[in-house]
Amino acid sequence: MKTKNLCFLSFFLFLSFFARAQELVLPLASPKASVSQTIGLTDVSVKYHTPSIRGREVWGKLVPYGEVWRTGANEATLVTFSDDVVVQGEKLPAGTYSLFTIPETHDNWTIIFNKELNQWGAFDYKQSEDALRVPVQAIPSDHHETLFFSFTNIKPTSGELNLNWEKIRIPIRIDVEVDKKAVANIKSAISQAKPDDWRIYAQAVNYFLQNKKESELALELIDKSIEINSNFYNNWLKAQLMAQHNEYREAVVLVKKAIKLGEQEKETFKQYATDLELDLKEWRVKQN
């Protein structure tokens, strides 16, 4: 009986040791990496592995032309969009996708967003699971030993996701919807605003001013802000609204009022004072 118990104990210890050995963490030849960027109000993130050239010929050899490529190393690269987007002019719903590419030639590429996740490389890739395919032109670039993704040309409603490796860059244009979501956020915030929160209305009006949107709603909101707490900032915002509608006489009256109110808040006002004086000078000329 003792012999059987000892054998069982030895076997258990062996399994425990083997299990611990399986958890051994060692450096990867192509380490994990990730990058993220907010474009407008949309979050875009990429998770991938980073192969290096290590003296190999990449395009047409290590990465064959005309074949689906995992676009990285190890597991397929994953791209996540928090909202619906437009990629290279084509609509793509919000979600997470496996990113594959086909280098048709050195300069001409096909970008693929595939709905099947958790793939190892492109071995189980199925075209039937593609959510989108778009063509992209490669651009000559500085030499990069290790593959990496980056974001460039970030603007209020667009940006580029770039694949960088060897001596090329693959720019993927991403366009996002901002106004509808921003207006929805504004209306939601206002519905939950505290009775004395004049700032939330002023912030909303500033957005509308900068983007020349919702002028009637902006006027309604700025009046509400001034009603709660009349100060230099919200009076200046209303002056800008008036000027935007070519109502320069009223704009002059309001900016004068804003300057007088600002003199009572010297520390806060000083960073805006020059802009208000310039507006007053410009609108005085235009009111005649």
C-alpha positions in Angstrom: 0.0 0.0 0.0 2.9 2.3 0.9 4.5 1.6 -2.5 1.3 2.6 -4.3 1.0 5.8 -2.3 4.6 6.7 -3.0 4.1 6.1 -6.7 1.0 8.3 -6.7 2.8 11.0 -4.9 5.8 10.9 -7.2 3.5 11.1 -10.2 1.6 14.1 -8.7 4.9 15.9 -8.1 6.0 15.2 -11.6 2.8 16.7 -13.0 3.1 19.7 -10.7 6.7 20.3 -11.9 5.6 19.9 -15.5 2.8 22.3 -15.1 5.1 24.9 -13.6 7.6 24.4 -16.4 4.8 25.1 -18.9 4.3 28.5 -17.4 7.9 29.5 -18.1 8.0 33.0 -19.7 10.8 33.7 -22.2 11.5 36.6 -24.5 9.6 36.4 -27.9 11.4 36.8 -31.2 8.5 39.1 -32.2 7.3 40.8 -29.0 3.8 42.0 -28.4 2.9 45.6 -29.0 -0.1 47.9 -29.0 -1.0 51.4 -30.1 -4.1 53.4 -29.8 -5.5 56.8 -30.9 -8.7 58.8 -30.5 -9.9 60.3 -33.7 -12.7 62.7 -33.1 -14.7 60.8 -30.5 -13.7 57.4 -31.8 -11.1 55.2 -30.2 -9.0 53.1 -32.5 -6.5 50.5 -31.1 -4.2 47.9 -32.6 -2.7 44.8 -30.9 0.1 43.0 -32.8 3.4 41.3 -32.7 6.6 42.9 -34.0 8.8 40.8 -36.4 12.2 42.1 -37.4 14.1 41.8 -40.7 17.3 40.2 -39.3 19.0 40.3 -42.7 16.2 38.7 -44.6 14.6 40.0 -47.9 11.1 41.0 -46.8 8.8 41.9 -49.8 8.3 39.1 -52.3 10.4 36.6 -50.1 9.6 36.6 -46.4 6.2 38.1 -47.2 5.2 36.7 -50.7 3.4 38.8 -53.2 -0.2 37.8 -53.9 -0.8 35.9 -50.7 -2.7 36.7 -47.5 -0.3 37.9 -44.8 -1.0 38.0 -41.0 0.5 41.5 -41.1 2.8 41.0 -38.1 3.8 37.8 -36.4 2.3 35.0 -34.3 -1.4 35.7 -33.7 -3.2 37.8 -36.3 -3.1 41.5 -35.7 -6.3 42.9 -34.1 -7.8 46.3 -34.8 -10.7 47.7 -32.7 -13.0 50.7 -33.5 -15.3 52.0 -30.8 -17.7 53.5 -33.4 -18.6 53.0 -37.0 -15.9 54.3 -39.3 -15.1 54.8 -43.0 -11.9 53.1 -44.1 -10.5 54.2 -47.4 -13.9 55.5 -48.4 -15.8 52.3 -47.3 -18.0 51.9 -44.3 -17.0 49.5 -41.5 -19.1 48.9 -38.4 -17.7 49.3 -34.9 -16.0 46.3 -33.5 -12.8 44.2 -33.4 -11.3 42.7 -36.5 -8.4 40.6 -37.5 -6.2 42.6 -39.9 -4.8 40.9 -42.9 -3.1 42.3 -46.0 -2.2 41.1 -49.4 0.9 42.8 -51.0 -0.2 42.4 -54.6 3.0 44.1 -55.7 5.6 46.2 -53.8 3.4 49.3 -54.2 -0.2 47.9 -54.4 -1.8 46.4 -51.3 -5.1 45.1 -50.3 -6.2 45.7 -46.6 -8.5 43.1 -45.1 -10.7 43.4 -42.0 -11.8 39.9 -41.1 -14.6 39.0 -38.5 -12.9 35.8 -37.2 -10.8 36.6 -34.2 -8.1 34.6 -32.3 -6.4 33.3 -35.4 -2.8 32.1 -35.5 -1.3 33.7 -38.5 -3.4 33.4 -41.7 -3.5 29.6 -41.7 -7.3 29.5 -40.9 -8.1 32.7 -42.7 -11.5 32.5 -44.6 -12.4 35.2 -47.1 -16.1 34.5 -46.4 -15.5 36.1 -43.0 -14.2 39.4 -44.5 -16.0 42.5 -43.3 -14.1 44.8 -45.7 -11.4 44.8 -48.3 -9.9 48.0 -49.6 -6.9 48.9 -51.8 -4.0 51.0 -50.5 -0.9 52.4 -52.1 2.5 51.9 -50.3 4.7 54.9 -49.8 8.5 54.9 -49.6 9.8 55.4 -46.1 12.9 55.4 -43.9 14.3 52.0 -43.1 12.6 50.3 -40.1 14.2 47.1 -38.8 11.1 46.2 -36.8 7.5 46.3 -37.9 5.3 48.8 -36.1 1.9 50.5 -36.4 1.5 54.3 -36.0 -1.1 57.0 -36.3 -0.5 60.2 -38.3 -2.3 63.1 -39.9 -4.8 63.2 -37.0 -7.6 65.8 -37.7 -11.0 66.4 -36.0 -12.7 63.8 -38.2 -10.0 61.7 -39.8 -6.6 60.2 -39.4 -4.2 57.5 -40.8 -3.3 54.2 -39.4 0.2 53.2 -40.8 1.9 49.9 -41.2 5.7 50.6 -41.1 8.3 48.1 -42.0 11.5 47.8 -44.1 11.4 50.9 -46.4 7.7 51.3 -46.9 4.7 52.8 -45.1 1.1 51.6 -45.8 -1.3 54.5 -44.8 -4.9 53.4 -44.1 -7.2 56.4 -44.0 -9.9 56.4 -41.3 -12.8 58.9 -41.3 -15.1 59.2 -38.3 -18.5 60.8 -37.6 -18.2 63.4 -34.9 -21.1 65.9 -35.0 -24.0 63.5 -34.3 -22.2 61.9 -31.4 -21.1 65.3 -30.0 -24.6 66.7 -30.2 -26.0 63.6 -28.5 -23.3 63.9 -25.8 -24.2 67.6 -25.3 -27.9 66.9 -25.1 -27.3 64.1 -22.6 -25.0 66.2 -20.5 -27.5 69.1 -20.4 -30.3 66.8 -19.4 -28.3 65.9 -16.3 -26.7 69.3 -15.6 -27.0 70.8 -12.2 -29.3 73.9 -12.0 -26.3 76.3 -11.3 -23.9 74.8 -13.9 -23.5 77.6 -16.5 -20.3 76.0 -17.8 -21.9 73.0 -19.4 -24.0 75.3 -21.6 -21.0 77.5 -22.4 -18.9 74.4 -23.4 -21.6 73.2 -25.7 -21.9 76.7 -27.3 -18.1 76.9 -27.8 -18.2 73.5 -29.7 -21.0 74.8 -31.9 -19.2 78.0 -32.6 -15.9 76.3 -33.5 -17.7 74.0 -35.9 -20.4 76.4 -37.1 -23.2 74.0 -36.2 -26.6 74.3 -34.5 -26.8 78.1 -34.4 -30.3 78.2 -33.0 -29.6 75.7 -30.3 -26.4 77.5 -29.5 -28.2 80.8 -29.0 -30.8 79.1 -26.7 -28.0 77.5 -24.6 -25.9 80.7 -24.3 -28.9 82.6 -23.0 -29.4 79.8 -20.5 -25.8 80.1 -19.4 -26.0 83.8 -19.0 -29.3 83.5 -17.1 -27.5 81.2 -14.5 -24.4 83.3 -14.2 -23.6 86.3 -16.4 -19.8 86.5 -16.8 -17.2 87.6 -19.3 -16.8 84.2 -21.0 -20.5 83.4 -21.8 -21.1 87.0 -22.9 -18.1 86.8 -25.2 -19.4 83.6 -26.6 -22.8 85.2 -27.3 -20.9 88.1 -29.0 -19.2 85.6 -31.3 -22.5 84.0 -32.1 -23.9 87.4 -33.1 -20.8 88.2 -35.2 -21.2 84.8 -36.9 -24.6 86.0 -38.1 -23.3 89.4 -39.1 -25.0 91.1 -36.2 -22.0 93.2 -35.4 -23.7 96.0 -33.5 -25.0 93.6 -30.9 -21.7 91.8 -31.0 -19.9 95.1 -30.0 -22.3 95.7 -27.2 -21.8 92.2 -25.8 -18.0 92.2 -26.1 -17.8 95.5 -24.3 -19.9 94.0 -21.5 -17.7 91.0 -21.5 -14.5 93.2 -21.1 -16.1 95.1 -18.2 -17.1 91.8 -16.5 -13.6 90.4 -17.2 -12.0 93.3 -15.3 -13.6 91.9 -12.1 -11.9 88.5 -12.7 -8.4 89.7 -13.6 -6.6 86.4 -13.1 -8.9 84.3 -15.2 -9.6 87.1 -17.7 -6.0 88.0 -18.6 -5.5 85.0 -20.9 -8.5 86.1 -23.0 -8.2 89.8 -22.8 -6.2 90.3 -26.0 -8.7 88.2 -28.0 -11.6 90.2 -26.8 -9.9 93.5 -27.6 -9.1 92.2 -31.1 -12.7 91.1 -31.6 -14.0 94.5 -30.5 -11.7 96.3 -32.9 -12.8 94.1 -35.8 -16.5 94.2 -35.1 -16.5 98.0 -34.6 -15.3 98.4 -38.2 -17.8 95.9 -39.6 -20.8 97.4 -37.8 -20.7 100.5 -39.9 
